[in-house]
Amino acid sequence: MNKNELVTRISEKSGMTKKDVESVLNGFMNEVTDALGSGEKVQLIGFGTFETRKRSSRNGRNPQTGDTITIPESTIPAFKAGSRLKDAVK
């Protein structure tokens, strides 16, 4: 499912216009992005938690040359599914 399909489904189930649903969805994504960017965690009980994690530096290989390179430490976004979401997928 892509964003347009999600907006359509939510619109049909909620009775809201597609434009309003898209505005709410964009607002949600922007707030999660801003929170993660400032190091905060976003927790939606039962659904899951959006957070950032540190990935330590490591050695890798350049696939074109085969040379060993050092990949620097980085911060990545992560999602941990909540219990209701896990149960729904089973």
C-alpha positions in Angstrom: 0.0 0.0 0.0 1.3 3.4 -0.9 0.5 6.8 0.7 -2.4 7.6 -1.8 -4.0 4.2 -1.1 -3.7 4.8 2.7 -5.3 8.2 2.4 -8.1 6.8 0.4 -8.8 4.0 2.9 -8.7 6.3 5.9 -11.0 8.7 4.1 -13.5 6.0 3.3 -13.5 4.7 6.9 -13.6 8.0 8.7 -15.8 10.1 6.4 -13.1 12.8 6.2 -12.1 14.3 2.9 -9.0 13.0 1.2 -7.5 16.4 1.5 -8.0 16.5 5.3 -6.7 13.0 5.8 -3.6 13.8 3.7 -3.0 16.9 5.8 -3.3 14.9 9.0 -1.0 12.2 7.7 1.6 14.8 6.5 1.4 16.5 9.9 2.0 13.1 11.7 5.0 12.3 9.5 6.5 15.8 10.0 6.1 15.6 13.8 7.7 12.1 14.0 10.5 13.3 11.7 11.1 16.4 13.9 11.0 14.4 17.1 13.5 11.8 15.8 15.7 14.6 14.5 15.9 16.1 18.0 16.6 12.7 19.6 13.1 12.2 21.1 11.2 8.9 21.0 7.6 8.7 19.7 5.6 6.0 21.4 2.2 4.9 20.3 0.9 2.4 22.9 -0.1 -0.9 21.2 1.1 0.2 17.8 4.8 0.8 18.2 7.7 3.1 19.0 9.7 5.3 16.6 13.3 5.9 17.9 16.8 6.5 16.8 19.7 4.1 17.3 23.4 4.5 17.0 25.2 2.3 14.5 28.8 1.9 15.4 31.6 2.3 12.9 32.6 -0.9 11.1 34.7 -2.2 8.3 33.2 -2.9 4.9 34.2 -3.6 1.3 33.9 -1.4 -1.7 32.0 -3.8 -4.1 33.7 -2.3 -7.2 37.3 -2.5 -6.1 37.1 -5.0 -3.2 39.1 -2.6 -1.0 38.4 -2.5 2.7 36.8 0.7 3.9 35.8 2.1 7.3 32.1 2.9 7.5 31.7 5.7 10.0 29.3 5.7 13.0 25.8 6.9 12.2 22.4 7.5 13.7 19.5 5.6 12.1 15.7 5.7 12.5 14.2 2.5 13.9 10.6 1.2 14.6 9.8 -1.3 17.2 6.3 -2.9 16.8 3.9 -2.9 19.7 2.0 -5.8 21.1 -1.3 -5.2 19.3 0.5 -4.7 15.9 2.4 -7.9 16.5 -0.8 -9.8 17.4 -2.6 -8.5 14.3 0.2 -9.7 12.0 0.3 -13.3 13.4 
